[in-house]
Amino acid sequence: MSIRPLLVPCAALLLAACASAPEKPVPPLATSAVAEAKPAAATETPLPSHMRELRGSLRTPPAGSEVEMALLVIDERDRPQQLLGSLKLSGNGQLLPFRLPFNPAYFPGGARVELRARISQSGRLVLRLPPQRISQAQSQNLGELPLVSAP
């Protein structure tokens, strides 16, 4: 059976789908009123039921800095073996809250898992988070985490 006779109807369907009128955008006044009506806690996206998260805050990464956080499986030679979750934030010179989601199904039993972070400014590493050991695949609040100067 040849698919050549089906090409013309498929092309016509594709063109018809692309030719539909776009939806009208919501006026700016309506979106700002909705955004102001929601409390700050409601703007956080809910975590899917199969996921867990690490919460906390980093103590004062410099304003304009790039913060990279990762939840890693570490081997016996202190080398990262697997990435369980990662997050990129922008430093603001104040306490920087974070939520790092991860899937507990990929959390290896008996292996060493650490939360690590590095803070760079203008492409140069300036601060880092000392490795934080994570022993259980549960949602946890880590509190305020101090940053140290990068070597």
N, C-alpha and C positions, 0 to 999 in steps of 0.2 A: 504494500500500500504506500502510495506516495503522499507526502505532506504538502506538496505544491498546491493542491486545490484548497487547502486550509489557510494558506498564507494571506490571501486577499481578505477573507472575513476577519482574520485576527488583526490585520493592519487596520481595517475599518473600525473594529472595536477599540483599538488603541487610540486612534485619532479621535473617536467620539468621547472617550474618557478624558483626554487632554483638552478637549474643546469646551468642557463645562465651565460655567461662570464661577469665578472664585467667590468664597464667602466674604460677606461684608465685614470689615474690621470693627471691633467694639470702639466706640468713641472714647478718647482719652479720659474724659471726666468720669465716666462710669468705672473704668479700671482703677483710677486713683481712689475713688470712694470705697471700692471693695477692699483695696489693699490697706487703707487706713482703718477699716472696720475690724480687720482680723487682729487679734493679739499676737505678740511676738512669738509665743510658744506654739501657736497654731500654724505658723509658716514653715515649721520643720516638717519635712516629708516623713510619713510614717514608715517604719522599718517593716519589710515583709516578714511574715511569721517564721520562715525558715532561716532567717539571718540573725546574727548577733552583732553587737557593736561595742567598741571601746570609746568611752567619753572621757573628757578631761579638758585641760587647758594648758597651754605653754606660757611660761612666764616671759613676757615682753620681748618677742622677736622684733628687731628693728623695723621701723616704718619703711615700706617699699621693698622689703625682703621677700624672697620666695621660700616657702616652707614645704618640704617634701617629707611625708610620713609614710612608713611601711611596716606592715606586720609580716615578719619573715620567719621561716623555719631555718635554724642555724645548725650546722654540723659541728663535729668535735674539734675542728680546726678554726672555728669562728667564721666560717664562710657561709653566706646565704645560699640556701638550696632551693627554696620555694617561696613565692610571694603569695600570701593569703589575702592581703588587702593593701590598698595604697590610697593616698590622699594628697592633694596639692592645695595650699592656702597662701594667702598674701599676708605678710606681717604688717601690723599697724602701730607698733610701738607700745601696745597695751597688752593685757592678758588676752590670749588668742584661744577661744574655745574650739574644740574639734569633736567630730563624730566619725569614727572609722568603722564602717560596716565590714563584716567578713562572714563567710559561710562556715559554720561549725562542722559540716560534713567533711571538709578538707583539712581540719585541724588534726594533725597526726598525734596518736597516743604515744607517750613516752619520749617524744622528741622535744628539743629545746625550741621554744617560740619566743621571739622578742619583738618589741615595738621599738623602732628606731626612727630618728628624724634628723634632717640636716637643714640648715638655714643658710641660704646664700644671698649675697647682695652684690649686684653688678657682676654676676658670674663667678664670684669668689666665695668659697666656703668660710663663713664667719662664726657660726655657732652650731652645736649639735646637741642632741638629747642623749644622755648616757643610756645604754640599752636597758629597757624595762622588760623584765621576764614576765611572760603571760603563761600561767600554768593551766588554766581551764578555758574551755571553749564556751564561755558564758558572757553575757553582756556585763560590763564592768565600768565603774566610775573610778578613774585613776587620780582624780583631783588635779591640783596644780603641779605641773612637772617643771623642774628647773632646767635651764639650758646652760651649757658650759662652752667655753671658748674652744674653737676647733684648732687642732694642731697644724 
